Amino acid sequence: MSWAELLGVGLMGLGAVFFVAGTVGILRFPDVFSRLHAVTKADNLGLGLVAAGTGIMTADGFVAAKLALVWLLIAVSGAIGGHLIARHALRDKT
């Protein structure tokens, strides 16, 4: 294996660890706000690491740019979705 492949696999493995941590946060935290914080932060970072690892392993810069764009769009949609869920939960709480 080359250094690029080792780095790519390492980043993807680290991203998988963050996905697992977000899943554990959903299952273990007591309220909706803590769960939402765990899943949005861990999943955005996990996806960024997986996309970076995949981008490093690919030989095509265009594919790496598309992966970065996908990560950016999912990060923005995750933030918007998290905001909407938190706003709805806060409104129902009072």
N, C-alpha and C positions, 0 to 999 in steps of 0.2 A: 504494500500500500504506500502511496505517496503521502507527503506531508499535507497536501490539500485535502486528500480523502480522510486522513486521520483527524484533521481539524474540523472538517464537515461532519463527520460522524460524532465527534465530541460535542459540537454545538447542537446537533440534533438530539443527542442523548440528554444534554443539559436542558434543552427545551422540553423534552418528555418529563423530566423531573419537575419542572414548573407546572406542567399540565396536571401531574399527579397531585402536587401541592394544592393547586386550585380546587381539584376535586375533593380532597380531604377537607379543605376549608368550607366547601359547600355542605359537606356532611356533618362537620363538627361544630361550626359556629352557631350561636344561639338565635340571632335575630337576622332579619333580612338585610340590614345595612352591612353587618360584618360579612355575611355570605357574599353579598354583591361586591364588596371591596376585594375579597379574596379571589373571586373568580375573574373579575375584570383585570386586575393587576397581573395575576399569574398567567392567565391565558394570553394576554397581549405580549408579555415578555416571552412566554413559551413559543408562541407562533413566530415572533421575531427571531428567536434563536434557531428554530427549525428552518425558517425561510433563509436565514443567513447561512446555515450549514448546507442547505440544498443549493443555494447560489454559489457557494465556494466550490462545491463538487461538480457543478455543471461547467462546461467549457465555454458556454455561450453567454456573452454579456447581455444580450437581449432577454434571455430567459431570466437572468438574475435581476434585471430591471423590472420585468413583469412580476417576479416574486416580491420585490420591494413595494411595488404598487399595490399588490394584493394585500400585503401586510398593512400598509398604510390605510387602505379602505376598510379593512376589518377592524383596525384600531379605532378609527373614527366612528364606525357603526357601533362598536362595543361601548364606546364612551357615551354615545347618544342613547343607546338602549339602556345602559346603566343609569343614566340620568332620568330617563322616563320611568323606569322601575322604582327608583328611589323617590321620585316625586309622587308617584301613585301610592307607595307605601306610607309616605309621610302624611299624605292627605287622608288616607284611611285610618291612620293612627289617632288623629285628633278629632 
